[in-house]
Amino acid sequence: MTQQLQDEFDSSVENAEAWMKAIQERLKINDNTKGPRSALEARLRETEKIRALEPEGNLKMDLVLVKAAAALRDIGDDKKHEVVSKLKDIKALWEETAIYITHCHSRIEWVWLHWSEYLKAQEEFYTWIHNMRVTLEPDIELQLGLKEKQWQLSHAQVLLNDVLNQSVLLERLLEEATSLFSRIDDPSVDEDVQKKMRVDYEGIRQEAQSRVKLLEKITKEHEQYNANVTQFQSWLSGVTERLNCCLGEGTKSSTEDKLKALKEIAKSIRSGGKKWKHLENQCTEVIQNTSPLGAERMKDELEELRKALEKLKLLSGEEEERLLKIQQAESAYESQARQLEADIQELKKDLQRLENDLVPGKGEKTEDELVNLWRKCNATKAVLTAEECKVERLKAQLKELLRFSQDVQPQAESVVSAIQQYQSVKGKTSKMSTDSEIQLRQLFQNPLQDFEQWKPLVKMLLETPEPELAHIEAALAESCQFKEKLMTLQLKKDLLNNVLGEEKAKSFLQEVAEASKEREFLHKSLLQAKSKLQNLISQHKDFDAAFAPLQKKLFAIKAKLDLEKEPQPDLLGKKTQLQRLQMIQDDLSELAIQMEEAERLVQSNTTHKHDMNQLSSVFQALKRSLEMMIQQSEEHIQKHWVYNDKLSDLQQWITLTTEKIDSLQGSDGEKNPEGRVADLKRWLAEFPDKEIQLHLVEAHGQLVMENSSPEETAHVQAELDQLKESWRSLKETATGLLKTWQLNRPMADKRIAFVDNRWRPGLPFRPVDVDPSHKQERIAVQNRSSHLKLLSDFEEWLQGENAKLTKIIAATASSTEEIEARQSNLEELQSHVSDGQRRFEDLLDLHLVIGDSEDLEDLRYRWMLYKSKLKESMGSLVVSSFFHLVCAFQKRSGSLCSFLHRVCWAALPLQLLLLLLLLLAFLLPLADETHSCTLANNFARSFNLMLRYESPPPT
């Protein structure tokens, strides 16, 4: 077997080495980049075929590695070195072959791609040469105007820039051709081809440069012509503007100045004719390089300039003749203008005199001054009406001046100023007359207006629920003042008729009479309100005298109540606190009577009523707080009484029982042993009830400590600690004495039975006497309470274990580590099964004493379900771990035999563990000490479904 593996390994090595050498020979034949493009393409296809054979080489190497691994496992150590050496050599040869394949193919492929890119770039270059020749071959086209010639020049410059930029690409293309020629030695990229490319490029460049120079010359000539045309147009515009200044009627220059300016303009026009002749000669040269349509436009433009020049010359002559006529009319205009100015000055003096007479005095005017001012204004109105004919005469003189062509703006402004002054004096007179009349009317209306404003304020004051006495008295004083003013108005009837007229004066006096009546009514109402308010003030003083003591007494009671919120140190303090609270309650009752008397004084005063309501709310809150504190104090006292009574009873029982036990210990020879055991057994039977009473005393002590001061809490805790210590000492003494006497007596004479002969943690020791019937009932109750405690403890433990198992089953395991962790958790739960079985057996033992229970049957069913679920989880874990091991070994090893070998060795311990668990599951029911139909004929003792029988056994 070993020699066969060695031969197989050697054969695989020889086959692989021969294959690799053949590949290297093929590579050497094709490892060359010289020659034409077709030969290079053939070598590239051959290297691609060789590269496609590389996976075959990998398979041969994998076969060599497999044969080497098999040989190394079975051959001896002396031949392993030879196998390893051959394996190392064949690996190095394969690595060299693989690198050679990659490098050879990459080198030929790179040259092929380089050549392809060069041919593509060369084709693009010759395409560009052809396009440029087609573009530059036609003659230059004649353009329409300067803008088109500039566009044509710009396009030629762009083509030249393109040609110049192409030189960089040409140099790079030639460099690539040189580099490629050094690799392939092909005539398609030799020096002659490169020189031809350069000659073609130079021809294109020279043609583009000559075209640009010619277009620059043509464009420059046209630009110069356009500049001259623009300059002539600017000159023409300047001359036209100067002529317009002379022609314009709004100019301030005199006629003589305008005639001088026109002579200079005529001289400039004659020099402009020479400039136009020069433009005509220059236009003839530019037209030679311009299209026919453009030449026609240039001729039209030049003709328009000639016509504009002729028109300007004609206008200048006409304006000169017109100015001569205007100079003759100016003398007649000046004489009429002087007469108009004299009349205007005379009118202004008269108006100024009237305006000075109307200047009013400063400060407030009396009634007489206002009447005099009003009469003076009426007289001035009559004078202004007489002066109106002079104003109309000035307007007629201004119309005569408008017939002349001279500027009459100053005279018109003077006339307008005089008219405005006339209108101003007239308006001022009218305004002063109206103002004086309004002031007189206002002087008469002020008392009524003030009364109308005062009347709603007084009504609001009367409607106020609690007005102030000072406001009432101020309103009465104002009422007296209005009485005097209204009476004065009624006495000025004649003056009112002169100023307002009879109709308005009559209506005004009626309003004054009505206002007097309303004032009398309001005055009477104010007097009544003053009397009522004085009465309320006297009542307010009485309320203040009664309210302050009530408030002070209420706050004093509240302070006392706040002091009683502190916890008391003992029962006597709590009783004293209750008495003080009852005394505070009596004080509150007296205060309630006094508050009822004070409420009778505030029926008509809202402010006092509000204060009394606030005081009542504080009183009610204080009353509720006091009642609650009294109730809590009574409850605390009752709890303290109960605690003291129960503590005293239990202390007395412990003292008496201790004395009795001490007397039994001291009378060992006087009384027979049976009597002493019977007495001790009777006392021990009282221990469960007294232990319950001990817990009650502790509970009452906790309630007392919650509502006591820190000192009382420490005292109560000390009493409870002393009581528990006395109880523990008494219990230990009685139990020890009973055990001592039982050991000294013969086994046959024992008459004391115990419910359970095993001590359990947390269960008290309970002796049972089978003779007395009342003691048997008490012991049965104690056994049932112990059974219920064990039942609840086991049910709680089972729920916790079942929750852990459910959590482990719900978790998904995707890796070997998670499966191992899950297995360890299930093993931990399996280790707890024995403890659970022991607890369940204790329940069964106690169940035989107290009778059947449905709760125990349900618990037995849940216990067996939990154990079955745990077994199923252990079995599923074995299967999942098996599949994970299969996957892991398939990844690590490529040999099927090795994989199966490892799986078998790994599955054997797991199979043995599974069989052991199944054996333990079948042996669990045999561990029970007691067998009956009730325990056997149900689901808890069988894997098959059976009928449930809850009655007593049939046998």
Residue pairs with C-beta under 8 A, 6 or more apart in sequence:
1 74
2 71
2 74
2 75
2 76
5 67
5 70
5 71
5 74
5 75
6 71
6 75
6 79
6 83
8 67
8 70
8 71
9 64
9 67
9 68
9 70
9 71
9 83
9 86
10 86
12 60
12 63
12 64
12 67
13 64
13 86
13 87
13 90
15 60
16 57
16 60
16 61
16 63
16 64
16 90
16 94
17 90
17 93
19 56
19 57
19 60
20 57
20 93
20 94
20 97
23 50
23 53
23 57
23 97
23 101
24 97
24 100
26 46
26 50
27 47
27 50
27 100
27 101
27 104
30 43
30 46
30 47
30 50
30 104
30 108
31 104
31 107
31 108
32 43
33 40
33 107
33 108
33 111
33 183
33 184
34 183
34 184
34 185
35 184
35 185
35 186
36 186
37 115
37 186
40 108
40 111
40 112
40 115
40 184
41 112
43 108
44 105
44 108
44 109
44 112
47 101
47 104
47 105
47 108
47 109
48 105
50 101
50 104
50 105
51 101
51 102
51 105
54 98
54 101
57 94
57 97
57 98
61 90
61 91
61 94
64 87
64 90
65 87
66 894
66 895
68 83
68 87
71 83
72 80
72 83
72 84
75 83
111 183
111 184
114 176
114 179
114 180
114 183
115 180
115 184
117 176
118 173
118 176
118 177
118 180
118 189
121 169
121 173
121 176
122 173
122 177
122 197
125 166
125 169
125 170
125 173
125 197
126 200
128 166
129 200
129 201
129 204
132 159
132 162
132 163
132 204
132 208
133 204
135 159
136 159
136 204
136 207
136 208
136 211
140 152
140 211
140 214
140 215
140 218
141 152
141 291
142 289
142 290
142 291
142 292
142 294
143 149
143 151
143 152
143 290
143 291
143 294
144 290
144 291
144 293
144 294
144 297
145 222
145 290
145 294
145 297
146 219
146 222
146 223
146 226
148 294
149 215
149 218
149 219
149 222
150 219
152 215
152 219
153 212
153 215
153 216
153 219
156 208
156 211
156 212
156 215
157 212
159 208
159 211
160 208
160 209
160 211
160 212
163 201
163 204
163 205
163 208
164 205
166 201
167 201
167 205
170 197
170 198
170 201
173 197
174 194
174 197
174 198
177 189
177 193
177 194
178 194
180 186
180 189
181 189
181 190
187 193
218 289
221 285
221 286
221 289
222 286
222 289
222 290
224 282
225 279
225 282
225 283
225 286
228 278
228 279
228 282
229 279
229 301
229 305
232 272
232 275
232 276
232 279
232 305
233 305
235 272
235 275
236 272
236 305
236 308
236 309
236 312
239 265
239 268
239 269
239 272
239 312
240 312
242 261
242 265
243 262
243 265
243 312
243 315
243 316
243 319
245 251
245 253
245 261
246 253
246 258
246 261
246 262
246 265
246 319
247 315
247 319
249 405
251 258
253 261
255 323
255 326
255 327
255 330
256 327
258 319
258 323
259 320
259 323
259 324
262 316
262 319
262 320
262 323
263 320
265 316
266 313
266 316
266 317
269 309
269 312
269 313
269 316
272 309
273 309
276 302
276 305
276 306
276 309
279 302
279 305
280 302
283 298
283 299
283 302
286 298
287 294
287 295
287 298
287 299
290 298
326 405
329 404
329 405
329 406
330 404
330 406
332 404
333 401
333 404
333 406
336 397
336 400
336 401
337 401
337 408
337 411
339 397
340 394
340 397
340 398
340 401
340 411
340 414
340 415
341 411
341 414
343 390
343 393
343 394
343 397
344 394
344 414
344 415
344 417
344 418
346 390
347 387
347 390
347 391
347 394
347 418
347 422
348 418
348 421
350 387
351 387
351 418
351 421
351 422
351 425
352 421
354 380
354 383
354 384
354 425
354 429
355 424
355 425
355 428
357 376
357 380
358 376
358 377
358 380
358 425
358 428
358 429
358 432
360 373
360 432
361 369
365 373
365 439
367 440
367 443
367 495
370 436
370 439
370 440
370 443
371 436
371 440
371 498
371 499
373 432
373 436
374 433
374 436
374 437
374 440
374 499
377 429
377 430
377 432
377 433
377 436
378 433
380 425
380 429
381 426
381 429
381 430
381 433
384 422
384 425
384 426
384 429
387 422
388 422
391 418
391 419
391 422
394 415
394 418
394 419
395 415
395 419
398 408
398 411
398 412
398 415
401 408
401 411
402 408
437 499
440 499
441 499
441 500
444 489
444 492
444 496
444 499
444 500
444 508
445 508
447 482
447 485
447 486
447 488
447 489
447 512
448 511
448 512
448 515
450 482
450 485
451 482
451 486
451 515
451 518
451 519
452 515
454 478
454 482
455 518
455 522
457 475
458 475
458 479
458 522
458 525
458 526
459 522
461 467
461 471
461 472
461 475
461 526
461 529
462 525
462 526
462 529
465 606
466 536
466 605
466 606
466 607
467 529
467 533
468 533
469 530
469 533
469 534
469 537
472 526
472 529
472 530
472 533
473 530
475 526
476 523
476 526
476 527
476 530
479 519
479 522
479 523
479 526
482 515
482 519
483 516
483 519
483 523
486 512
486 515
486 516
486 519
487 516
489 509
489 512
490 509
490 512
490 513
493 505
493 509
496 504
496 505
496 508
496 509
497 505
499 505
500 508
536 604
536 605
539 601
539 604
539 605
540 605
540 608
542 601
543 598
543 601
543 602
543 605
543 608
546 597
546 598
546 601
547 598
547 608
547 611
547 612
547 615
550 591
550 594
550 595
550 598
550 615
551 615
553 587
553 591
553 594
554 591
554 615
554 618
554 619
554 622
557 584
557 587
557 588
557 591
557 622
558 618
558 622
560 580
560 584
561 581
561 584
561 622
561 625
561 626
561 629
564 577
564 580
564 581
564 584
564 629
565 629
566 709
567 707
567 708
567 709
567 712
568 574
568 576
568 577
568 708
568 709
568 712
569 708
569 709
569 711
569 712
570 712
570 715
571 637
571 640
571 641
571 644
574 633
574 636
574 637
574 640
575 637
577 633
578 630
578 633
578 634
578 637
581 626
581 629
581 630
581 633
582 630
584 626
585 626
585 627
585 630
588 619
588 622
588 623
588 626
591 619
592 619
595 612
595 615
595 616
595 619
598 612
599 612
601 608
602 608
602 609
602 611
602 612
603 609
632 707
636 704
636 707
639 700
639 703
639 704
639 707
640 704
642 700
643 697
643 700
643 701
643 703
643 704
643 716
646 693
646 696
646 697
646 700
647 697
647 700
647 701
647 719
647 723
649 693
650 690
650 693
650 694
650 697
650 723
651 723
651 726
653 686
653 690
654 723
654 726
654 727
654 730
657 683
657 686
657 730
657 734
658 726
658 730
658 733
660 679
660 683
661 680
661 683
661 730
661 733
661 734
661 737
664 671
664 676
664 679
664 680
664 737
665 737
667 676
668 676
673 741
673 744
673 745
676 741
677 738
677 741
677 742
677 745
677 752
680 734
680 737
680 738
680 741
681 738
681 752
681 767
681 769
683 734
684 734
684 735
684 738
684 767
685 767
685 769
685 775
685 778
687 731
687 734
687 764
688 764
688 766
688 778
688 782
690 727
691 727
691 764
694 723
694 724
694 727
697 720
697 723
698 720
698 724
701 716
701 717
701 719
701 720
704 712
704 716
705 712
705 713
705 716
705 717
708 716
735 765
738 767
742 750
742 752
751 769
751 770
751 771
752 767
752 768
752 769
753 768
753 769
753 770
754 766
754 767
754 768
755 766
755 768
755 779
755 782
755 783
755 786
755 846
755 849
756 763
756 783
756 786
756 845
756 846
759 765
760 842
762 789
763 786
763 789
766 779
766 782
766 783
768 775
768 776
768 779
769 775
769 776
770 776
780 850
783 846
783 849
783 850
784 850
786 846
787 843
787 846
787 847
787 850
787 853
790 839
790 842
790 843
790 846
791 843
791 853
791 855
791 856
791 859
793 839
794 836
794 839
794 840
794 843
794 859
795 859
797 836
797 839
798 836
798 859
798 862
798 863
798 866
801 829
801 832
801 836
801 866
802 862
802 866
802 869
804 825
804 829
805 826
805 829
805 866
805 869
805 870
805 873
808 822
808 825
808 826
808 829
808 873
809 869
809 873
811 818
811 822
813 819
813 821
813 822
813 880
815 884
816 881
816 884
816 888
819 877
819 880
819 881
819 884
822 877
823 877
823 881
826 870
826 873
826 874
826 877
829 870
830 870
830 874
830 917
833 867
833 870
836 863
837 924
837 927
840 859
840 860
840 863
841 927
841 928
841 929
843 856
843 859
844 856
844 928
844 930
844 935
845 930
847 853
847 856
848 930
852 934
852 950
854 950
857 938
857 948
857 950
860 938
860 940
861 939
861 940
863 940
864 939
864 940
867 921
867 924
871 917
871 918
871 921
874 914
874 917
875 914
878 910
878 911
878 913
878 914
881 910
882 903
882 907
882 910
885 902
885 903
885 906
885 907
886 899
886 903
889 898
889 899
889 902
889 903
890 899
893 899
893 902
925 941
928 935
932 953
933 949
933 953
933 954
933 955
934 949
934 953
935 941
936 942
937 946
937 947
937 949
938 946
938 948
938 949
939 945
939 946
939 948
